Amino acid sequence: MGRVISRETPADELDRSKEDPESGIPSPDNGSRTPPPPATTAPIERTPTYLQPRLPWRDRLLHFTFAWYTVTMSTSGIALTLATTPHRFPGLSHIGLAIFLLDLLFFLLISAALVLRFTLHGLPTAVRAVTHPSEALFIPTLFLSLCTVLSNVDEYARLFLSVEQVAVLEGGFMRVMFWVYLVVCFAVAVGQYHLLFTVEEGRRLRVSAMTPAWILPIFPVMLAGSLAGTCVRGVTGTEALGVLCAGLAAQGLGFLVSVFMYATYLSRLMAFGLPVQRPGMFIAVGPPSFTCAALVGLAAEVPRVLGEVITERGAGEVWVLAGLVGVNVQTVAAGVRLAALCAAVSVWGLSFWFFASAAVAVMVGMPDRRFHLSWWSFVFPNVGFTLSSMRLGTALGSQGMLWFSTVMTALLFLAWLFIGFRCIRAVHRREIVWPGHDEDSD
């Protein structure tokens, strides 16, 4: 019987429509396949989900996955861009604060729904979520949401609290949360990649279906670098130096692992073409964007931190340890900032290329136009691209970059509103949180 792909056909089924069932490799269209049935056979199209019988919310909740944290990632990201955008108008900070408070509500509701899912359907459901190759990739979105929440706490504290209150917040709460976040995210990344490496043969991810979502397990570690650039502003001396070094190490680790994944991703695109779900291509914009923002942010604190460390330890001890005897501290700080700025400009160019490639792929067409939670990839990775443009524009004194980041902020806000509407509509029409339509489907 002829195969008709309806708008309700799962995305993974679309990806496998031309694949060999055993190897997962696309079969050449050379006439060797089974010929189609006679034209007199009428194809049967699946009933759209909004016309199918309703399911109890208990059953639908079984398919409420970790990918819902992409909602809070994006909402918190919008609040962060509104807090830091360079061209402002009266009331913008209050709009951003309202969105941030809305994000906290979303975070609590999503967390409660996941707890309810695992409570109602038992421990095996939780174990399956953690080990499922597709859903497990989205577990890091929980930690990415927490990272953006912490960044927003600091930014809005600077907008609405006094200098003394901000100093207490950054020197106490933010410093402790940075170290806790870094340790937990590193442990989760190691454990999650180990599970993906050792999953049974029939459930392994296939290179022919590789997407930038494979980067997600290391993404929270990488964002520790951006978080360090925020936290270090309220820490002094040796403690600040420790935060700087840890943030740089985390950023480097996350970016390099992402680069290794990019090689497979680009090979997949060259060999198998564009994916059916195009919005996920924007995830590739995130690693170089956040790396650019982190490098500029960390380098800006180097002169102050070096001066404080020298005051604590003495110039002789510091320069002997660094192998820089007799070098002026201002010279060293300027050199570090220049090197960081050069590296930041380079990786910004990479992020812009990924952004342009993904945008062209989406504009050319989306074979699967049903709403998926991956649509939130239109927002969060591009938040990093916008933030990196802001920081580069400020560091270089470029009004063009600053206006570009302002325009991007406005476009992201509109995209957030539209995708939020489509997300609510998709739940109502049973396009998501429905059997076979979410990240937990096989």
Secondary structure, DSSP 8 states (H G I E B T S, - for coil): ------TTS-HHHHHTTTB-TTT--B---SS-S-----TTS-------GGGS----HHHHHTT--GGGHHHHHHHHHHHHHHHH-SS--TTHHHHHHHHHHHHHHHHHHHHHHHHHHHHHH-HHHHHHHHH-HHHHTTTHHHHHHHHHHHHHHHHHHHHHS-HHHHHHIIIIIIHHHHHHHHHHHHHHHHHHHHHHHHS-GGG---GGG--GGGGGGGHHHHHHHHHHHHHGGG--HHHHHHHHHHHHHHHHHHHHHHHHHHHHHHHHHHHH-S-SSGGGGGGGGHHHHHHHHHHHHHHHTHHHHHHHHHHHH-HHHHHHHHT-TT--HHHHHHHHHHHHHHHHHHHHHHHHHHHHHHHHHHHH--S--S--GGGGGGTHHHHHHHHHHHHHHHHHT-HHHHHHHHHHHHHHHHHHHHHHHHHHHHHHTTSSSSTTSSTT--
